[in-house]
């Protein structure tokens, strides 16, 4: 899932400084699961913005709503009705939601209420860890299901660096060296031959370095 965290209130206040009527719009997708942009966070954000503006002597009127998703045009339809009621929208969705609102409703001034950070897993209550970088060229079949792109501080593709010690990362000693983990896992499975594959310098174009990526499934498209 996409993991995000709430932007500092100061940054949001700067973005909406000219406005008196603002809609705080949450999302029940990924950001709700990581407690960054669901119903509770929308309520908290709206209250914090109103309080800050009241203290500044410039009262703010806020609306609060949470959509099922903000990354799907189908669920953004209510914005057509709300657009005339508010001068701006603070989206608590990930950056995808902010972009899609901006694409579909160019007349709406939309600002992010969270910082999108990474693709992660909910490993424990209140904890999320990055597991995928979305590089578009997955090699998990060769590395025991562990991603060296997302989980190695140096994004190394052909084994650990010379600085890792005792199975710990040189950059962040509190983090396990993923290449040590890959070796141990493949060794236990009797699959160390997989490490004989040499990965050349990575082609980062599938990761989006050639511009925005599209994926089209013709079999799912409706005939027009």
N, C-alpha and C positions, 0 to 999 in steps of 0.2 A: 504494500500500500504506500501511498505518498504520505510522507511525514512533514509536518509544518509546525511552526510555533508562532505565537502571537507577536505582532510587531510592537515595538515600544509605543506607548500611547502618544508620546511626543511626536513621533513620525506621522501617526495617523492624524493628529490634530493639525499638523502643518499642512497636510494634504487637503483637509476639508476646511481650512481657515476661512475661505470666503463665504461659506454656506451656512444657512440657518435651518434647513430641513434635510436630514440625511437618513437614508435607509441602511441599516446594518443587516447584511444578508448572509446567513449561514448556509452550511451544506451538511447533509447527513451522510456523506460519503467518508472518504479517508480521514478528512480533518476532524470529523466528529469522533472517530475511533481513537485518534491520538489526542483528543481533548484540546483541540486548537480552534475549531470553528463550528461546533455544533450548537444546539439550542442554548445550553448554559453559557457557552463562551460568547454568543451573540448578546445575551442579556448582560453579561459582565462588561463587554466592550461598550455597549450603548450607555450603560450607567456611568462608566468611567469617562466617556466623552462628554456626557451631559454635566457631570460634576466639574470637570476641568473647565468647561466653557462658562458654567455658572460662576465659578471663582474668578474668572477673567472678566466677568460682567457682560458676557455675550451669550445669553441662553441659547441652547441648541434643542431643536425638536428632532427626535429620532423615531424612526419606525423600525420594527424588528420582525424578521421573517427567516425561516429556514426551509430551503428547498431539498428535495430528495437528492438531487445532484446539480452541480453547476457546469459539468462538463458535457451535458447533453442538451441540445436545443429544446427538446420536448419539455424539459422541466423548467426552462427559463421563460416560458410563455407568460407567466404572471407579471413579468417586468413591463410588459406592454401597458398594463393597467396602472402599475405603480409609478411609471416614469414621470407622469405629470404631477405627482404628489410630492416628489422629492427633487432636490437640486443635485444630489450626488448619491452614489452607492459605495459603501465600504463592504467589499466582498471578503468574507472569512473563508472562502474556498482557496484551494491551491492556485498557483499561477495560471493553470489551464482554465479554470473558471473565469478568472479576471480577463484573460485574453478572449475567451469565447463571448463574454458579455460585450466586450469592446468591439468585436467583429460583428455581432448580430444587432447591437443597438449603438451605433456610432454617436447618437445624440445623447447618450447617457454618460455622465462623468463617473467612471468607476475607479476606485482606488483599493489597493490590497490592504487587508487587515492582518495578514499573516505573512511570514517568510517561509517559502517552500524550501525544504532542506534536502530530502533524499527519499529513495525507495527503501522502505525498511520493514522489519518484522517486529511485532509486539512480543518481546522475549520474556517480559515479566510485567507485573502491575506497575504502570508508570514508566516503563522502559521500552525504548525502541532502538533497534540497531540497523545500520545500513547493510543491506545484503546484495543490492543490485545497482548498477550505474546506468542501465539502459543503453548499453554500448552498441546494440544491434548486431553483434557477432559473438554469440554465446559459445563458450568453450567448457561449460560445466560438465559435459559428458566425459571430458578428459581430466578433470581436476577433482573428481569425487563429489561433485555438487557444490563445491566451495569456490566463490568467485574471487580471483586475485585482482581483478580490476577494482571492485568496490571495497575489498577487505585488506588489500595491501596498501600501505601508505605511499608506496612508490609505484604502484600499478605494475609491478614486475610480472612478466609472463613466463620466465624460464627459471624458476626457482628463487630461493631467498637471497637477499642481499648479504654482504659480508658483515653487516652490523648486528644482525639478529643474534641474540644470545639466549640459551636455555628455552628456546621455543617462544620467546617474547619479541615484540616489535621493537626495532631500534628507535623509531620516532616516538612511539607511545608504549612504554614498557608494560603498562597495565593491559594492553591488548595482545592477544596471542598472535604469533606470526602465522598468517594463513598458509604460507608455503610449508611450514613445519606441520600444520594440521593436515594439509593435502598429502604430504609424504606419509604421515602416520596412518591416515585412512586408507590410502592405496596399498600400503605395505600390509595392513591387516587383511585386506581383501585379496592379496596376492596379485595386485594389478599394477605394480610399479613400472611395468613396461609402458604404461600410458605416458609416463614422464619422459620417454624417449622421443616423444613428439617435440620438435623444435618450433617455437612460435616466432616468426619474423616480426620486425617492427610493426606495430599494430596500425591497421588502416582505420583511422578514426572517422572516416566519412559516414559510415552507417550510424554513428553516434550523434549525427546532426551537424557535424562540422562542415557539411556541404549545404547547409540551410535547413529549414524546417522539414521534418519527415512526414510522409503520408503512408498510410496502409489502406489499400482498397481491396475489398472482397467482392468481386463481381457476383458471386453466387448469393450474396446477401442483399444486393441492391434490388430495389423494386423497379419493375419496368415502368417507364414513364409513358 
